[in-house]
Amino acid sequence: MTELRDHPEPRNSLRPKGARHGADKNRASWADERREEIESLGYTEQPYCVIVGGGQGGIGLGARLRQLNVPTIILEKNPKPGDSWRNRYKSLCLHDPVWYDHLPYIPFPDNWPIFSPKDKLGDWLEMYTKAMELNYWGSTECTSASYNKQTGEWTVEVNRDGEKLTLRPKQLVLATGMSGVPNMPDIPGMETFKGEQQHSSQHPGGEAYKGKKVVVLGANNSAHDICCALWENDADVTMVQRSSTHIIKSDTLMELVLGGLYSEEAVQNGITTNMADMTFASIPFRIMPDFHIPVYEQVAERDADFYERLKKADFMLDFGEDGSGLFMKYLRRGSGYYIDVGASELVADGEIKLKSGVTIERVNPESVTLSDGTELPANLIVYATGYGSMNGWAAKIISQEVADKVGKCWGMGSGTTKDPGPWEGELRNMWKPTHQPGLWFHGGNLHQSRHYSRYLSLQLKARMEGIDTPIYGMEEVHHLS
């Protein structure tokens, strides 16, 4: 489904005229009308939909809903669109290529870099939000939300830059990213540590840690990026790898995995972004591993020397439990991988020190003790320990009861690590009705946010217009988080 027949988007031949030709003493300009909307929505008029989270997911969905004329407010705790990217560590760049990362309606220009630097992406999101005329409330925190069964609406309490307001939308979307609340481990002795401790989401970059001894707990994307940036700033950094990680070199990913659909060559061959998205989405999850396993066998063969060097450094490698590689690991659990843009070479060469098959058993005032008894001196500990399920935000904003009612988000019940069965066949709770009326989850990478925001926006529009939207079946909740 790409549109609702009686409610098409105002595009191409249906685009708005903009100007109002003729004479009118009460003429209102575009700026007048936009100002009136900004001043009234959320105050004298209620939005039909509230999106909690103003990153790329919330912004892209907001743009879809704007085109469908669904009154929507996006709530974001940071002051400006793009700040969630600007506030991350200095070296952060997207690991996905530009052809994979376009937003709805306005693609990146032809001279956009293949891998977007975080601040450049932040500026693009800020521009996009303004150009698409989104009602974006920055410096706004959603403090609580509750659902009224009788009225079929939410009571959403917000703090907008110090002003407390109550919104009453019919639909509430949690677009807080694919991940939930940061997983901060509880390790004996943490309260005694004299240095700094931070979750990877709080890490500011390596500049302040020259000459410092740093321990990074974790061995996936963020851990590798942070270790590399610390090494570049002359820190003495050790990565602690608790379990195996799937590694794929960026160039290999581009050529063997993504290139047929998302590349300059694909564009030259007439593959549009929509064609690529539909092709990618057309493969059922049940048989998707069968398509990926032979590709990752080629990956292993092509980069065999690279992988051998990592093994010699005692780095624990995997290609997924069934050899299906990066994307199946991402879809099943959203973790356990690194797209190598340089850090793996540092690990293989011993420049980034490695302790594998262990974890931090105790934090001491000036060191950590590992589970094998090794003691590592430390001035900084970075916990690159990932995030919980998205329903953790539902627990925080709404209630634990509602979070348990909808259950775990993400994964499809493959029976692999961190994706327990039974088989469900679709990503749990994503972009579709949940067991809580009026509550939706939206997240994923830029590609998924772009593609699946279309279907989520159409479901919301249909409900606003009173179109019958029967739900023919809904999976039982098998896992709470």
C-alpha positions as CSV (number, residue, x, y, z in Angstrom):
1,M,0.0,0.0,0.0
2,T,1.4,3.4,-1.0
3,E,-1.6,5.7,-0.5
4,L,-5.2,6.1,0.7
5,R,-7.2,6.5,-2.5
6,D,-9.4,9.3,-1.2
7,H,-6.6,11.0,0.7
8,P,-3.6,11.4,-1.6
9,E,-0.6,13.4,-0.7
10,P,-0.5,16.9,-2.3
11,R,2.4,16.0,-4.6
12,N,3.2,16.5,-8.3
13,S,-0.1,17.5,-10.1
14,L,-1.8,17.9,-6.7
15,R,0.9,20.2,-5.2
16,P,-0.4,23.4,-3.5
17,K,-0.5,26.5,-5.6
18,G,1.3,28.6,-2.9
19,A,0.2,32.0,-4.2
20,R,-3.4,33.3,-4.0
21,H,-4.1,35.2,-7.2
22,G,-6.7,37.9,-7.1
23,A,-7.5,40.8,-4.8
24,D,-8.3,40.2,-1.1
25,K,-8.3,42.8,1.6
26,N,-8.0,40.1,4.3
27,R,-5.2,38.2,2.6
28,A,-3.1,36.1,4.9
29,S,0.4,35.3,3.8
30,W,2.0,31.9,4.1
31,A,4.1,33.2,7.0
32,D,0.9,34.5,8.7
33,E,-0.8,31.1,8.4
34,R,2.3,29.2,9.5
35,R,2.6,31.5,12.5
36,E,-1.0,31.0,13.5
37,E,-0.6,27.2,13.3
38,I,2.5,27.3,15.5
39,E,0.8,29.4,18.0
40,S,-2.4,27.4,18.2
41,L,-1.4,23.7,17.9
42,G,-1.0,22.3,21.3
43,Y,-2.6,25.3,22.9
44,T,-6.1,26.2,21.5
45,E,-6.1,23.2,19.2
46,Q,-5.1,19.6,20.0
47,P,-2.9,17.5,17.8
48,Y,-4.2,14.2,16.5
49,C,-0.8,12.6,17.0
50,V,2.1,13.2,19.3
51,I,5.5,11.8,18.4
52,V,7.9,11.4,21.4
53,G,11.5,11.7,20.0
54,G,12.7,14.2,17.4
55,G,15.6,12.3,15.8
56,Q,15.6,11.1,12.2
57,G,12.8,8.7,12.9
58,G,10.4,11.2,14.5
59,I,11.3,13.8,11.9
60,G,10.7,11.5,8.9
61,L,7.4,10.2,10.3
62,G,6.4,13.8,11.1
63,A,7.1,14.7,7.4
64,R,4.8,11.9,6.2
65,L,2.0,12.9,8.5
66,R,2.4,16.5,7.5
67,Q,1.8,15.6,3.9
68,L,-1.3,13.6,4.9
69,N,-2.6,16.6,6.8
70,V,-2.5,14.8,10.2
71,P,-2.0,17.5,12.9
72,T,1.1,16.3,14.7
73,I,3.6,17.6,17.3
74,I,7.1,16.2,17.7
75,L,8.5,16.3,21.2
76,E,12.3,16.4,21.6
77,K,14.3,17.1,24.8
78,N,17.2,18.6,22.9
79,P,16.9,22.3,21.8
80,K,17.2,21.8,18.0
81,P,16.6,19.1,15.4
82,G,19.8,17.2,14.8
83,D,21.2,17.8,18.4
84,S,20.9,14.1,19.1
85,W,23.6,13.6,16.5
86,R,25.6,16.8,17.3
87,N,25.9,15.7,21.0
88,R,27.6,12.4,20.2
89,Y,31.3,11.8,20.2
90,K,33.3,13.9,17.8
91,S,34.4,11.2,15.4
92,L,31.0,9.7,14.8
93,C,29.9,9.2,11.1
94,L,27.2,7.0,9.7
95,H,28.5,3.6,8.8
96,D,25.7,3.2,6.1
97,P,26.2,4.8,2.7
98,V,24.3,7.9,1.5
99,W,22.1,5.9,-1.0
100,Y,20.8,3.9,2.0
101,D,20.1,6.9,4.2
102,H,17.8,9.4,2.3
103,L,14.9,10.9,4.2
104,P,11.4,11.0,2.7
105,Y,10.7,13.6,0.0
106,I,14.0,15.4,0.1
107,P,17.0,13.1,-0.8
108,F,20.5,14.1,-0.1
109,P,22.1,16.1,-2.9
110,D,24.4,14.4,-5.4
111,N,27.5,15.8,-3.8
112,W,26.7,14.5,-0.3
113,P,29.5,12.5,1.2
114,I,29.1,8.7,1.2
115,F,29.3,8.5,4.9
116,S,27.6,11.4,6.7
117,P,29.6,13.1,9.5
118,K,27.3,13.5,12.6
119,D,27.3,17.3,12.6
120,K,26.6,17.5,8.9
121,L,23.7,15.1,9.3
122,G,22.5,17.2,12.3
123,D,22.4,20.3,10.1
124,W,20.5,18.5,7.4
125,L,17.9,17.3,9.9
126,E,17.5,20.9,11.2
127,M,17.1,22.2,7.6
128,Y,14.7,19.4,6.7
129,T,12.5,20.0,9.7
130,K,12.1,23.7,8.7
131,A,11.6,23.0,5.0
132,M,8.9,20.4,5.7
133,E,7.1,22.8,8.1
134,L,7.1,20.3,11.0
135,N,5.6,21.3,14.4
136,Y,8.8,20.5,16.3
137,W,8.9,21.3,20.0
138,G,12.6,21.4,21.1
139,S,13.7,21.6,24.7
140,T,10.5,19.6,25.5
141,E,10.3,16.6,27.8
142,C,7.4,14.2,27.9
143,T,7.0,13.6,31.6
144,S,4.1,11.2,31.6
145,A,1.3,9.8,29.4
146,S,-1.9,7.9,30.2
147,Y,-4.7,6.5,28.1
148,N,-8.4,7.0,28.6
149,K,-10.4,4.1,27.3
150,Q,-13.7,6.0,27.4
151,T,-12.5,8.9,25.3
152,G,-9.9,7.0,23.3
153,E,-7.3,9.7,23.8
154,W,-4.1,10.2,25.6
155,T,-3.2,12.7,28.3
156,V,0.4,13.6,27.6
157,E,2.1,15.9,30.2
158,V,5.0,17.9,28.8
159,N,7.5,20.4,30.0
160,R,8.2,22.8,27.2
161,D,11.3,24.8,28.1
162,G,9.8,25.3,31.6
163,E,6.2,25.7,30.5
164,K,4.0,22.8,31.7
165,L,1.4,21.8,29.2
166,T,-1.1,18.9,28.7
167,L,-1.7,17.5,25.2
168,R,-4.6,15.2,24.3
169,P,-3.8,13.3,21.1
170,K,-5.6,10.2,19.9
171,Q,-2.4,8.6,18.8
172,L,1.0,8.4,20.6
173,V,4.1,7.3,18.8
174,L,7.4,6.5,20.6
175,A,10.1,7.3,18.2
176,T,12.9,7.2,20.7
177,G,15.2,5.2,18.4
178,M,15.5,1.4,17.8
179,S,17.0,1.1,21.2
180,G,15.5,1.8,24.6
181,V,17.0,3.2,27.8
182,P,20.8,2.8,28.0
183,N,22.0,-0.4,29.7
184,M,24.2,0.8,32.5
185,P,25.7,-2.2,34.3
186,D,25.7,-2.5,38.1
187,I,29.2,-3.6,39.0
188,P,30.4,-3.9,42.5
189,G,32.7,-1.0,43.5
190,M,31.4,1.5,40.9
191,E,30.7,4.0,43.6
192,T,34.4,3.9,44.7
193,F,35.9,4.8,41.4
194,K,37.9,8.1,41.5
195,G,37.9,8.7,37.7
196,E,35.1,9.1,35.2
197,Q,32.5,6.6,34.3
198,Q,30.1,7.0,31.4
199,H,27.7,5.1,29.1
200,S,28.8,5.2,25.5
201,S,25.8,7.5,24.7
202,Q,27.3,10.1,27.1
203,H,30.9,9.9,25.7
204,P,32.0,13.3,24.5
205,G,35.0,12.2,22.4
206,G,38.7,11.4,22.9
207,E,40.1,14.9,23.1
208,A,40.0,15.2,26.9
209,Y,41.7,11.9,27.6
210,K,45.2,12.3,26.1
211,G,47.6,10.2,28.1
212,K,44.8,8.7,30.2
213,K,44.2,5.0,30.8
214,V,40.8,4.0,29.5
215,V,38.9,0.8,29.7
216,V,36.0,0.3,27.3
217,L,33.5,-2.5,28.1
218,G,32.0,-3.7,24.9
219,A,33.1,-4.6,21.4
220,N,30.4,-3.5,19.0
221,N,30.0,-0.4,16.8
222,S,30.2,2.3,19.5
223,A,33.0,0.5,21.4
224,H,35.2,0.4,18.3
225,D,34.5,4.0,17.3
226,I,35.2,5.2,20.8
227,C,38.4,3.1,21.1
228,C,39.7,4.4,17.8
229,A,39.0,8.0,18.7
230,L,40.7,7.6,22.0
231,W,43.8,6.0,20.3
232,E,43.9,8.9,17.9
233,N,44.1,11.2,20.9
234,D,46.9,9.3,22.5
235,A,45.0,7.6,25.2
236,D,46.0,4.1,26.4
237,V,42.9,2.2,25.6
238,T,41.8,-1.4,26.3
239,M,38.7,-3.0,24.9
240,V,37.0,-5.6,27.0
241,Q,35.2,-8.1,24.8
242,R,32.7,-10.2,26.6
243,S,31.2,-12.2,23.7
244,S,31.9,-12.6,20.0
245,T,31.3,-9.9,17.5
246,H,30.5,-9.9,13.8
247,I,32.9,-7.7,11.9
248,I,32.6,-6.7,8.2
249,K,34.8,-4.2,6.4
250,S,33.0,-1.2,5.1
251,D,34.3,-1.6,1.6
252,T,33.3,-5.2,1.5
253,L,29.8,-4.4,2.8
254,M,29.4,-1.8,0.1
255,E,30.5,-4.0,-2.7
256,L,29.2,-7.5,-1.9
257,V,26.1,-6.7,0.3
258,L,24.6,-3.3,-0.4
259,G,26.0,-2.5,-3.8
260,G,23.2,-4.1,-6.0
261,L,20.5,-1.8,-4.4
262,Y,22.2,1.1,-2.6
263,S,25.2,2.5,-4.6
264,E,26.1,4.9,-7.4
265,E,26.1,1.9,-9.7
266,A,22.6,0.9,-8.7
267,V,21.4,4.5,-9.4
268,Q,23.1,4.4,-12.8
269,N,21.3,1.1,-13.5
270,G,17.9,2.8,-12.8
271,I,17.4,1.5,-9.3
272,T,15.5,4.3,-7.4
273,T,15.4,4.5,-3.6
274,N,11.8,3.2,-3.6
275,M,12.6,0.3,-5.9
276,A,15.6,-0.6,-3.6
277,D,13.4,-0.4,-0.5
278,M,10.6,-2.5,-2.0
279,T,13.1,-5.1,-3.2
280,F,14.8,-5.3,0.2
281,A,11.4,-5.5,2.0
282,S,10.0,-8.2,-0.3
283,I,12.0,-11.0,1.2
284,P,10.2,-12.7,4.1
285,F,12.3,-12.9,7.3
286,R,11.8,-16.7,7.4
287,I,13.9,-17.2,4.2
288,M,16.1,-14.1,4.4
289,P,19.0,-16.0,6.0
290,D,19.1,-18.3,3.0
291,F,19.8,-15.3,0.8
292,H,22.5,-13.8,3.1
293,I,24.5,-17.0,4.1
294,P,26.1,-17.4,0.6
295,V,26.9,-13.7,0.5
296,Y,28.7,-13.8,3.8
297,E,30.6,-16.9,2.7
298,Q,32.0,-14.7,0.0
299,V,32.8,-12.0,2.6
300,A,34.7,-14.5,4.7
301,E,36.7,-15.7,1.7
302,R,37.5,-12.3,0.3
303,D,38.8,-11.0,3.7
304,A,40.2,-14.2,5.1
305,D,43.6,-12.6,5.9
306,F,41.9,-9.8,7.8
307,Y,39.9,-12.2,9.9
308,E,42.9,-14.4,10.6
309,R,44.8,-11.4,11.9
310,L,41.9,-10.5,14.3
311,K,41.8,-14.1,15.5
312,K,45.5,-14.0,16.2
313,A,44.9,-11.0,18.4
314,D,42.4,-13.1,20.3
315,F,39.4,-11.2,19.0
316,M,36.3,-13.4,19.1
317,L,34.6,-13.4,15.7
318,D,31.3,-14.7,14.4
319,F,29.1,-14.4,11.3
320,G,25.9,-14.9,13.3
321,E,24.8,-18.2,14.7
322,D,23.8,-19.5,11.3
323,G,26.4,-17.6,9.2
324,S,23.8,-15.1,7.9
325,G,25.9,-12.0,8.9
326,L,25.3,-8.4,9.6
327,F,21.7,-7.7,8.7
328,M,20.2,-10.8,10.3
329,K,22.0,-9.9,13.5
330,Y,20.7,-6.4,13.3
331,L,17.1,-7.5,12.7
332,R,17.2,-10.2,15.3
333,R,18.9,-8.3,18.2
334,G,20.1,-4.9,17.0
335,S,23.6,-5.5,18.4
336,G,26.7,-7.7,18.2
337,Y,28.4,-6.3,15.1
338,Y,30.9,-3.6,13.9
339,I,31.2,-2.2,10.4
340,D,34.9,-1.7,10.2
341,V,36.1,1.7,9.2
342,G,39.6,1.4,10.8
343,A,39.4,0.3,14.4
344,S,39.7,-3.4,13.6
345,E,43.2,-2.8,12.1
346,L,44.2,-1.2,15.4
347,V,42.9,-4.2,17.3
348,A,44.7,-6.6,15.0
349,D,47.9,-4.6,15.3
350,G,47.7,-4.4,19.1
351,E,47.3,-0.6,19.1
352,I,44.0,-1.0,20.8
353,K,44.6,-3.4,23.6
354,L,42.2,-6.3,23.9
355,K,41.0,-8.6,26.7
356,S,38.5,-11.1,25.3
357,G,36.2,-13.6,26.9
358,V,36.1,-11.7,30.1
359,T,34.1,-8.9,31.8
360,I,34.6,-6.4,34.5
361,E,34.0,-8.2,37.8
362,R,34.8,-5.3,40.1
363,V,35.6,-1.6,39.9
364,N,38.3,-0.3,42.2
365,P,39.2,3.3,43.1
366,E,41.8,3.5,40.3
367,S,41.4,0.3,38.3
368,V,39.1,-2.5,37.2
369,T,39.4,-6.2,38.0
370,L,38.4,-8.6,35.2
371,S,36.7,-12.0,35.7
372,D,40.1,-13.7,34.9
373,G,41.7,-11.8,37.8
374,T,43.6,-9.3,35.6
375,E,43.7,-5.8,37.0
376,L,43.7,-2.8,34.6
377,P,44.5,0.7,35.8
378,A,41.9,3.2,34.6
379,N,41.2,6.9,34.6
380,L,38.0,6.5,32.5
381,I,35.6,3.6,32.1
382,V,33.2,3.7,29.1
383,Y,30.3,1.3,29.2
384,A,29.5,0.5,25.6
385,T,26.9,-1.9,26.9
386,G,24.0,-1.1,24.5
387,Y,20.4,-0.4,25.2
388,G,17.3,-2.1,26.4
389,S,14.1,-2.8,24.4
390,M,12.1,0.2,23.2
391,N,9.3,-0.7,25.6
392,G,11.6,0.6,28.3
393,W,10.5,4.1,27.2
394,A,6.9,3.0,27.5
395,A,7.6,2.0,31.1
396,K,9.4,5.3,31.8
397,I,6.8,7.5,30.2
398,I,3.5,5.6,30.6
399,S,3.8,2.7,33.1
400,Q,5.4,-0.7,33.6
401,E,2.0,-2.2,33.2
402,V,1.7,-0.8,29.6
403,A,5.3,-1.8,28.8
404,D,4.5,-5.4,29.8
405,K,1.2,-5.3,28.0
406,V,2.9,-4.5,24.6
407,G,6.0,-6.6,25.4
408,K,9.5,-6.7,23.9
409,C,10.2,-4.6,20.8
410,W,12.4,-5.7,17.9
411,G,13.5,-9.2,16.8
412,M,11.2,-11.8,15.2
413,G,11.5,-14.8,17.4
414,S,14.4,-16.6,15.6
415,G,15.5,-18.5,18.6
416,T,19.0,-17.1,18.4
417,T,20.8,-15.2,21.2
418,K,18.8,-12.2,22.4
419,D,16.0,-13.0,20.0
420,P,14.1,-15.8,21.8
421,G,11.3,-17.8,20.2
422,P,8.6,-18.6,19.3
423,W,8.7,-17.4,15.7
424,E,6.7,-14.3,15.1
425,G,7.7,-13.5,11.5
426,E,7.7,-9.7,11.8
427,L,9.7,-7.3,14.0
428,R,7.9,-7.2,17.3
429,N,5.7,-4.1,17.8
430,M,7.3,-2.0,15.1
431,W,5.2,0.2,12.8
432,K,2.0,-1.6,13.5
433,P,-0.8,-1.8,16.1
434,T,0.2,-2.9,19.6
435,H,-1.7,-4.5,22.5
436,Q,-2.1,-0.9,23.8
437,P,-4.7,1.0,21.8
438,G,-3.3,4.3,20.3
439,L,0.4,3.4,21.1
440,W,2.9,2.9,18.3
441,F,6.6,2.3,18.0
442,H,8.8,3.8,15.3
443,G,12.6,3.3,15.0
444,G,15.4,1.7,13.2
445,N,18.1,3.0,10.9
446,L,17.6,5.8,8.4
447,H,16.6,3.2,5.7
448,Q,13.9,1.6,7.9
449,S,12.7,5.0,9.2
450,R,12.2,6.2,5.7
451,H,10.5,3.1,4.3
452,Y,8.3,2.0,7.2
453,S,7.2,5.6,8.1
454,R,5.0,5.4,5.0
455,Y,3.0,2.5,6.3
456,L,2.8,3.9,9.8
457,S,1.6,7.3,8.6
458,L,-1.1,5.7,6.4
459,Q,-2.4,3.7,9.4
460,L,-2.6,6.8,11.5
461,K,-4.3,8.8,8.7
462,A,-6.8,6.1,8.1
463,R,-7.8,6.1,11.7
464,M,-8.1,9.9,11.8
465,E,-10.4,9.8,8.8
466,G,-12.6,7.0,10.2
467,I,-11.6,4.5,7.6
468,D,-12.2,0.9,8.8
469,T,-8.9,-0.6,9.9
470,P,-9.6,-4.1,11.1
471,I,-6.8,-6.0,12.9
472,Y,-7.0,-9.6,11.8
473,G,-4.5,-11.0,14.2
474,M,-2.0,-9.9,16.8
475,E,0.8,-12.0,18.3
476,E,0.7,-12.9,21.9
477,V,3.3,-11.3,24.1
478,H,6.0,-13.9,24.8
479,H,8.7,-11.6,26.3
480,L,8.5,-8.5,28.3
481,S,12.0,-7.0,27.5
